[in-house]
Amino acid sequence: MGIDELGRRIKQERLRRGMTLEELAAASGVSRSMLSEVERNGRMPTVAVLDRIATGLGTTIARLLRDEHPPQTTVLRRAEQDVARDPAGWERRVLSPVLPGVEFELMRTTIEAHVDAGTFTPHGAGSREYVAVESGTLRLTLDGDPIDLHTGDSAFYAGDRHHGFANPADEPCVYYLAMDVAAHGESP
């Protein structure tokens, strides 16, 4: 997806939720000027900033990258899957379709050796995340507490916490993340 389309989608989601730029800046922790620049197609956000924007909107990166599909069988061929690459050395491949009224995302993430993908802001209360490591070592940090997960390990945690992802090992780490995002203020 090009920067023009991404900026339009972010603005569309913000307006659909009745938010001003100031309100989105407060909810996401991304400056109003940066948000304005992204919406006007003047700047492409990093994956981490895009996640903060999605969190501030109470939605997923997938919804910002792709149109909704009708709630029926949807097949996303590999070539059709959106991939968000971060210059720090990691990428997220979105495996799930965007469905009306559903804020769920399934991703396959690859983090290169010794790369820290950063700490992500909490999603709405009641959000849930599930992680499963396909290969390598993932250092999952929840509210500052690190947990090392290795090949075959999995974990569940409440998504309304600060959560970080890093690869402390000498080989790449590949993991799957399923995220069920609750709107801000919504409880399970």
Backbone as JSON, one array per atom type, in Angstrom:
{
  "sequence": "MGIDELGRRIKQERLRRGMTLEELAAASGVSRSMLSEVERNGRMPTVAVLDRIATGLGTTIARLLRDEHPPQTTVLRRAEQDVARDPAGWERRVLSPVLPGVEFELMRTTIEAHVDAGTFTPHGAGSREYVAVESGTLRLTLDGDPIDLHTGDSAFYAGDRHHGFANPADEPCVYYLAMDVAAHGESP",
  "N": [[0.84, -1.17, 0.0], [0.49, 2.22, -0.78], [1.72, 5.4, 0.47], [-0.17, 7.41, 0.08], [-2.67, 6.1, 0.12], [-2.61, 4.96, 2.71], [-2.55, 7.24, 4.41], [-5.06, 8.34, 3.77], [-6.77, 6.32, 4.7], [-6.23, 6.3, 7.47], [-7.14, 8.86, 8.2], [-9.82, 8.57, 7.45], [-10.69, 6.54, 9.26], [-10.28, 7.87, 11.67], [-12.12, 10.01, 11.45], [-14.47, 8.55, 11.17], [-14.73, 7.57, 13.71], [-15.28, 9.87, 15.0], [-13.24, 11.52, 15.98], [-10.96, 14.18, 16.75], [-7.85, 15.51, 15.47], [-6.34, 16.25, 17.68], [-7.49, 14.71, 19.73], [-6.89, 12.12, 18.82], [-4.12, 12.28, 18.9], [-3.71, 12.5, 21.68], [-4.76, 10.02, 22.51], [-3.1, 8.2, 21.21], [-0.46, 8.91, 21.65], [1.07, 9.93, 19.67], [2.34, 12.72, 18.05], [0.34, 15.6, 17.19], [1.18, 17.01, 14.94], [2.7, 15.07, 13.56], [0.69, 13.16, 13.04], [-0.97, 14.69, 11.38], [0.76, 15.11, 9.24], [1.08, 12.47, 8.33], [-1.58, 11.85, 7.59], [-1.88, 13.68, 5.51], [-0.32, 12.58, 3.64], [2.39, 13.08, 3.7], [4.29, 11.77, 5.09], [5.53, 8.54, 5.88], [4.65, 6.38, 8.39], [6.59, 4.56, 10.87], [6.4, 1.03, 11.65], [5.99, 0.74, 14.39], [4.96, 3.28, 15.1], [2.69, 3.28, 13.51], [1.29, 1.22, 14.76], [0.78, 2.46, 17.23], [-0.93, 4.5, 16.38], [-3.08, 2.96, 15.4], [-3.83, 1.71, 17.8], [-4.61, 3.97, 19.28], [-6.86, 4.61, 17.84], [-8.4, 2.49, 18.53], [-8.32, 0.16, 17.05], [-6.92, -2.11, 14.59], [-3.72, -2.63, 12.94], [-4.16, -3.99, 10.58], [-6.75, -3.16, 9.75], [-6.18, -0.57, 9.0], [-4.65, -0.98, 6.79], [-6.1, -2.45, 4.89], [-9.17, -3.01, 3.04], [-12.46, -3.84, 4.34], [-13.72, -7.19, 4.34], [-16.55, -9.05, 3.28], [-18.44, -10.87, 5.82], [-17.75, -13.82, 5.34], [-16.36, -16.73, 3.79], [-13.0, -16.06, 3.32], [-10.12, -15.89, 1.45], [-6.78, -15.2, 1.69], [-4.27, -14.94, -0.37], [-0.72, -15.45, -0.36], [0.59, -13.39, -1.81], [-1.27, -11.39, -1.6], [-1.31, -10.59, 1.0], [-0.77, -8.1, 3.44], [2.3, -6.56, 4.27], [4.17, -5.14, 6.76], [7.09, -3.47, 7.09], [9.77, -2.74, 9.23], [12.4, -0.42, 9.55], [14.21, -1.05, 11.54], [14.72, -3.76, 11.5], [12.72, -5.77, 11.44], [9.64, -7.42, 10.55], [6.08, -7.44, 9.97], [3.65, -9.63, 8.9], [0.42, -9.53, 7.83], [-2.04, -11.81, 8.36], [-4.75, -12.1, 8.57], [-8.1, -11.35, 7.42], [-9.85, -8.2, 7.12], [-12.73, -7.67, 8.81], [-16.17, -6.61, 8.95], [-17.02, -4.85, 11.89], [-15.28, -6.35, 13.47], [-12.42, -6.48, 15.4], [-9.86, -7.93, 15.08], [-6.7, -9.45, 14.7], [-4.34, -11.41, 13.01], [-1.02, -12.18, 12.89], [2.17, -12.83, 11.36], [5.33, -12.56, 12.49], [8.67, -11.59, 11.89], [11.71, -11.23, 13.45], [14.88, -10.01, 13.21], [18.18, -11.16, 14.26], [19.23, -10.04, 17.44], [17.59, -7.75, 17.53], [15.47, -5.23, 18.71], [12.15, -4.75, 18.75], [10.72, -2.88, 20.05], [8.54, -1.26, 22.52], [5.09, -1.56, 22.82], [2.11, 0.36, 23.04], [-0.58, 0.01, 25.44], [-3.58, -1.69, 24.47], [-7.18, -1.28, 24.24], [-9.1, -1.78, 27.29], [-9.76, -5.12, 28.12], [-8.75, -6.23, 25.84], [-7.02, -8.9, 24.15], [-4.1, -10.92, 23.71], [-2.29, -13.4, 21.95], [0.59, -15.35, 21.67], [2.76, -17.32, 19.7], [5.71, -19.06, 19.27], [7.42, -19.83, 16.42], [10.06, -20.29, 15.56], [13.33, -19.8, 16.95], [14.17, -17.32, 19.48], [12.12, -15.37, 21.5], [11.9, -12.43, 23.27], [9.53, -11.47, 25.28], [8.13, -8.72, 26.74], [6.27, -7.65, 29.41], [4.71, -5.01, 30.79], [7.25, -4.19, 31.65], [8.38, -6.55, 32.67], [10.4, -9.16, 31.65], [9.97, -12.09, 29.6], [11.3, -14.98, 28.37], [10.66, -16.71, 25.45], [10.82, -19.72, 23.65], [11.41, -21.77, 20.68], [8.42, -23.29, 19.83], [7.13, -22.55, 22.19], [4.37, -20.85, 23.78], [2.21, -18.08, 24.66], [-0.25, -16.28, 26.54], [-1.66, -13.08, 27.11], [-3.05, -10.17, 28.7], [-3.99, -7.61, 26.57], [-4.07, -5.0, 27.28], [-1.82, -3.89, 28.4], [1.53, -2.56, 28.61], [3.55, -3.86, 26.1], [6.34, -5.55, 24.87], [8.59, -6.62, 22.24], [11.39, -8.51, 21.45], [14.42, -9.84, 20.04], [16.79, -11.62, 21.5], [18.7, -13.36, 20.61], [21.14, -15.08, 18.43], [20.1, -15.84, 16.01], [17.43, -15.4, 13.58], [14.06, -14.73, 14.76], [10.86, -16.13, 14.54], [7.48, -15.57, 14.94], [4.0, -16.0, 15.78], [1.26, -13.83, 16.22], [-1.79, -13.35, 17.66], [-4.36, -11.08, 17.93], [-6.93, -9.73, 19.72], [-8.7, -7.01, 19.76], [-10.18, -4.84, 21.99], [-12.46, -2.12, 22.02], [-11.62, 1.13, 23.32], [-12.44, 1.43, 26.7], [-14.29, -0.6, 26.56], [-15.32, -3.67, 27.97], [-14.5, -7.18, 28.44]],
  "CA": [[0.0, 0.0, 0.0], [1.24, 3.46, -0.86], [1.52, 6.37, 1.54], [-1.42, 8.14, -0.18], [-3.79, 5.27, 0.58], [-2.53, 4.81, 4.16], [-2.98, 8.49, 5.01], [-6.5, 8.46, 3.58], [-7.43, 5.35, 5.58], [-6.11, 6.76, 8.85], [-8.06, 9.98, 8.36], [-11.17, 8.02, 7.36], [-10.98, 5.85, 10.52], [-10.37, 8.89, 12.72], [-13.38, 10.73, 11.28], [-15.55, 7.59, 11.43], [-14.84, 7.46, 15.16], [-15.62, 11.19, 15.53], [-12.09, 12.03, 16.73], [-10.15, 15.25, 16.18], [-6.42, 15.19, 15.49], [-5.88, 16.4, 19.06], [-7.96, 13.54, 20.49], [-6.1, 10.96, 18.4], [-2.77, 12.49, 19.43], [-3.75, 12.17, 23.1], [-5.03, 8.59, 22.67], [-2.05, 7.37, 20.61], [0.88, 9.33, 22.03], [1.74, 10.41, 18.46], [2.09, 14.16, 18.01], [-0.66, 16.09, 16.25], [1.85, 17.37, 13.69], [3.04, 13.82, 12.87], [-0.58, 12.61, 12.53], [-1.4, 15.53, 10.25], [1.67, 14.83, 8.12], [0.74, 11.13, 7.81], [-2.88, 11.95, 6.92], [-1.72, 14.47, 4.28], [0.56, 11.79, 2.78], [3.72, 13.66, 3.69], [5.22, 10.94, 5.86], [5.16, 7.14, 6.11], [5.03, 6.05, 9.77], [7.21, 3.26, 11.12], [5.42, 0.04, 12.12], [5.69, 1.05, 15.79], [4.08, 4.45, 15.12], [1.41, 2.84, 12.94], [0.61, 0.47, 15.82], [0.28, 3.44, 18.21], [-2.09, 5.15, 15.76], [-4.17, 1.97, 15.41], [-4.25, 1.57, 19.2], [-5.33, 5.19, 19.63], [-8.16, 4.53, 17.18], [-9.12, 1.32, 19.02], [-8.43, -0.77, 15.94], [-5.72, -2.87, 14.27], [-2.96, -2.22, 11.76], [-4.8, -4.6, 9.41], [-7.86, -2.31, 9.29], [-5.62, 0.61, 8.35], [-3.98, -1.39, 5.55], [-6.93, -3.21, 3.96], [-10.62, -2.86, 3.1], [-13.22, -4.92, 4.98], [-14.27, -8.26, 3.52], [-17.83, -9.5, 3.85], [-18.22, -11.97, 6.77], [-17.91, -15.13, 4.73], [-15.04, -17.3, 3.58], [-12.06, -15.17, 2.66], [-8.79, -16.47, 1.27], [-5.73, -14.22, 1.4], [-3.06, -15.57, -0.92], [0.5, -14.82, 0.15], [0.86, -12.16, -2.55], [-2.29, -10.4, -1.23], [-1.15, -10.25, 2.41], [-0.03, -6.87, 3.7], [3.52, -6.72, 5.05], [4.71, -3.88, 7.28], [8.51, -3.66, 7.4], [10.35, -1.66, 10.03], [13.82, -0.31, 9.24], [15.03, -1.58, 12.64], [15.07, -5.15, 11.23], [11.65, -6.72, 11.67], [8.46, -7.24, 9.7], [4.81, -8.08, 10.34], [2.8, -10.06, 7.78], [-0.96, -9.64, 8.33], [-2.63, -13.02, 7.81], [-6.21, -12.11, 8.76], [-8.87, -10.35, 6.68], [-10.52, -7.17, 7.91], [-14.16, -7.97, 8.75], [-17.0, -5.57, 9.57], [-17.31, -4.98, 13.31], [-14.34, -7.26, 14.14], [-11.08, -5.91, 15.58], [-9.0, -9.09, 15.32], [-5.57, -9.47, 13.77], [-3.41, -12.53, 13.1], [0.2, -11.76, 12.2], [3.42, -13.59, 11.42], [6.38, -11.55, 12.63], [10.06, -12.03, 11.86], [12.62, -10.26, 14.04], [16.26, -10.42, 12.98], [19.01, -11.37, 15.45], [19.6, -8.9, 18.29], [16.76, -6.59, 17.22], [14.4, -4.91, 19.65], [11.05, -4.12, 18.0], [10.18, -1.8, 20.86], [7.43, -1.5, 23.42], [3.84, -1.09, 22.25], [1.18, 0.9, 24.03], [-1.71, -0.87, 25.75], [-4.82, -1.6, 23.7], [-8.32, -1.05, 25.11], [-9.36, -2.75, 28.36], [-10.43, -6.31, 27.62], [-8.02, -6.76, 24.67], [-6.27, -10.13, 24.44], [-3.09, -11.28, 22.72], [-1.75, -14.75, 22.03], [1.85, -15.44, 20.94], [3.32, -18.66, 19.54], [7.02, -18.94, 18.63], [7.69, -20.87, 15.42], [11.49, -20.59, 15.62], [14.16, -18.8, 17.58], [13.88, -16.87, 20.83], [11.41, -14.1, 21.6], [11.82, -11.84, 24.61], [8.26, -10.77, 25.45], [8.19, -7.92, 27.96], [4.94, -7.21, 29.81], [4.83, -4.0, 31.84], [8.63, -4.16, 32.13], [8.86, -7.87, 33.09], [10.73, -9.98, 30.48], [9.73, -13.54, 29.56], [11.89, -15.55, 27.16], [9.92, -17.81, 24.83], [11.66, -20.42, 22.67], [10.71, -22.53, 19.65], [7.31, -24.12, 20.32], [6.47, -21.95, 23.35], [3.29, -19.91, 23.5], [1.8, -17.3, 25.83], [-1.42, -15.41, 26.47], [-1.6, -11.97, 28.05], [-4.0, -9.09, 28.49], [-3.41, -6.65, 25.63], [-4.15, -3.63, 27.8], [-0.58, -3.65, 29.14], [2.67, -2.28, 27.73], [4.13, -5.13, 25.69], [7.49, -5.38, 23.99], [9.06, -7.8, 21.54], [12.79, -8.41, 21.08], [15.11, -11.09, 19.78], [18.12, -11.51, 22.11], [19.54, -14.47, 20.14], [21.99, -14.9, 17.25], [19.39, -16.23, 14.79], [16.11, -14.74, 13.5], [12.92, -15.28, 15.49], [9.59, -16.04, 13.83], [6.38, -15.89, 15.85], [2.64, -15.62, 15.39], [0.56, -13.04, 17.22], [-3.23, -13.17, 17.45], [-4.73, -9.94, 18.75], [-8.36, -9.42, 19.77], [-8.67, -5.66, 20.33], [-11.43, -4.26, 22.49], [-12.48, -0.66, 21.93], [-11.3, 1.78, 24.6], [-13.55, 1.49, 27.62], [-15.12, -1.8, 26.44], [-14.79, -4.78, 28.77], [-14.77, -8.46, 27.79]],
  "C": [[0.89, 1.24, 0.0], [0.88, 4.4, 0.28], [0.22, 7.14, 1.35], [-2.62, 7.39, 0.38], [-3.79, 5.15, 2.1], [-3.0, 6.08, 4.86], [-4.48, 8.69, 4.92], [-7.25, 7.54, 4.54], [-7.37, 5.79, 7.05], [-7.09, 7.89, 9.11], [-9.51, 9.5, 8.36], [-11.57, 7.34, 8.67], [-11.13, 6.85, 11.67], [-11.71, 9.61, 12.65], [-14.57, 9.82, 11.57], [-15.79, 7.43, 12.92], [-15.13, 8.81, 15.83], [-14.5, 11.82, 16.33], [-11.44, 13.19, 15.99], [-8.7, 14.78, 16.16], [-5.87, 15.26, 16.91], [-6.27, 15.19, 19.91], [-7.17, 12.29, 20.11], [-4.67, 11.08, 18.91], [-2.71, 12.09, 20.91], [-3.91, 10.67, 23.32], [-3.86, 7.72, 22.2], [-0.65, 7.7, 21.12], [1.72, 9.76, 20.83], [1.37, 11.88, 18.32], [1.05, 14.52, 16.94], [-0.01, 16.4, 14.9], [2.24, 16.13, 12.88], [1.79, 13.2, 12.26], [-1.04, 13.38, 11.3], [-0.55, 15.25, 9.03], [1.36, 13.47, 7.49], [-0.57, 11.19, 7.03], [-2.79, 12.71, 5.6], [-0.74, 13.81, 3.32], [1.97, 12.35, 2.68], [4.76, 12.8, 4.38], [4.67, 9.54, 6.04], [5.6, 6.79, 7.52], [5.76, 4.71, 9.84], [6.1, 2.3, 11.58], [5.02, 0.35, 13.56], [4.74, 2.24, 15.9], [2.72, 4.08, 14.57], [0.61, 2.05, 13.97], [0.04, 1.42, 16.87], [-0.94, 4.18, 17.67], [-3.29, 4.22, 15.79], [-4.71, 1.8, 16.83], [-5.06, 2.79, 19.64], [-6.72, 5.23, 19.01], [-9.0, 3.36, 17.69], [-9.31, 0.28, 17.94], [-7.09, -1.47, 15.73], [-5.0, -2.27, 13.07], [-3.64, -2.76, 10.51], [-5.92, -3.72, 8.87], [-7.35, -1.06, 8.6], [-4.97, 0.28, 7.01], [-4.91, -1.98, 4.5], [-8.4, -2.9, 4.14], [-11.25, -4.05, 3.8], [-13.64, -5.94, 3.92], [-15.62, -8.64, 4.11], [-17.59, -10.71, 4.76], [-18.6, -13.32, 6.18], [-16.51, -15.71, 4.56], [-14.18, -16.33, 2.79], [-10.71, -15.86, 2.61], [-7.84, -15.32, 0.92], [-4.5, -14.98, 0.91], [-1.85, -14.78, -0.44], [0.76, -13.47, -0.51], [-0.13, -11.04, -2.18], [-2.15, -9.94, 0.22], [-0.32, -8.98, 2.56], [1.17, -7.17, 4.59], [4.01, -5.33, 5.45], [6.14, -4.16, 7.72], [9.02, -2.45, 8.18], [11.84, -1.61, 9.74], [14.74, -0.85, 10.33], [15.4, -3.05, 12.43], [14.0, -6.16, 11.57], [10.48, -6.41, 10.76], [7.27, -7.99, 10.25], [4.04, -8.38, 9.06], [1.4, -10.28, 8.35], [-1.65, -10.79, 7.6], [-4.15, -13.03, 7.85], [-6.88, -11.05, 7.89], [-9.45, -9.32, 7.65], [-12.02, -7.38, 7.71], [-14.96, -6.86, 9.42], [-17.26, -5.85, 11.05], [-16.36, -5.87, 14.1], [-12.97, -6.6, 14.2], [-10.15, -7.04, 16.01], [-7.89, -9.05, 14.28], [-4.71, -10.69, 14.06], [-2.2, -12.15, 12.26], [1.3, -12.79, 12.35], [4.53, -12.55, 11.43], [7.75, -12.22, 12.6], [10.91, -10.9, 12.43], [14.05, -10.8, 13.84], [17.02, -10.53, 14.3], [19.34, -10.04, 16.13], [18.84, -7.61, 17.96], [15.67, -6.45, 18.27], [13.33, -4.16, 18.86], [10.38, -3.02, 18.8], [9.03, -2.23, 21.75], [6.19, -0.83, 22.85], [2.89, -0.66, 23.35], [0.02, -0.06, 24.26], [-2.9, -0.61, 24.81], [-5.96, -1.37, 24.71], [-8.48, -2.14, 26.16], [-10.15, -3.92, 27.78], [-9.76, -6.91, 26.39], [-7.2, -7.98, 25.09], [-5.26, -10.38, 23.32], [-2.55, -12.67, 23.03], [-0.5, -14.79, 21.16], [2.27, -16.9, 20.88], [4.61, -18.54, 18.73], [7.22, -20.14, 17.69], [9.16, -21.29, 15.47], [12.24, -19.45, 16.28], [13.74, -18.49, 19.01], [13.21, -15.5, 20.78], [11.44, -13.65, 23.05], [10.56, -10.97, 24.62], [8.35, -10.03, 26.77], [6.81, -7.36, 28.23], [5.06, -6.28, 31.0], [6.21, -4.02, 32.49], [9.2, -5.49, 32.56], [9.13, -8.75, 31.87], [10.41, -11.47, 30.69], [10.36, -14.03, 28.28], [11.09, -16.75, 26.71], [10.81, -18.4, 23.73], [10.79, -21.19, 21.69], [9.66, -23.45, 20.28], [6.57, -23.56, 21.52], [5.34, -21.02, 22.9], [2.91, -19.2, 24.8], [0.53, -16.54, 25.51], [-1.2, -14.27, 27.45], [-2.68, -10.95, 27.71], [-3.32, -8.03, 27.63], [-3.45, -5.22, 26.12], [-2.98, -3.33, 28.75], [0.47, -3.2, 28.13], [3.3, -3.62, 27.38], [5.21, -4.89, 24.64], [7.95, -6.7, 23.41], [10.51, -7.57, 21.12], [13.35, -9.8, 20.81], [16.52, -10.97, 20.35], [19.13, -12.5, 21.54], [20.3, -14.12, 18.86], [21.32, -15.3, 15.94], [18.02, -15.52, 14.77], [15.06, -15.47, 14.33], [11.67, -15.08, 14.64], [8.5, -16.44, 14.81], [5.06, -15.42, 15.26], [2.01, -14.86, 16.54], [-0.89, -12.91, 16.79], [-3.68, -12.11, 18.44], [-6.23, -9.68, 18.59], [-8.46, -8.09, 20.51], [-10.05, -5.2, 20.74], [-11.34, -2.76, 22.33], [-12.17, -0.07, 23.29], [-12.56, 1.87, 25.44], [-14.47, 0.27, 27.56], [-14.51, -2.89, 27.3], [-15.21, -6.08, 28.13], [-16.12, -9.02, 28.14]]
}
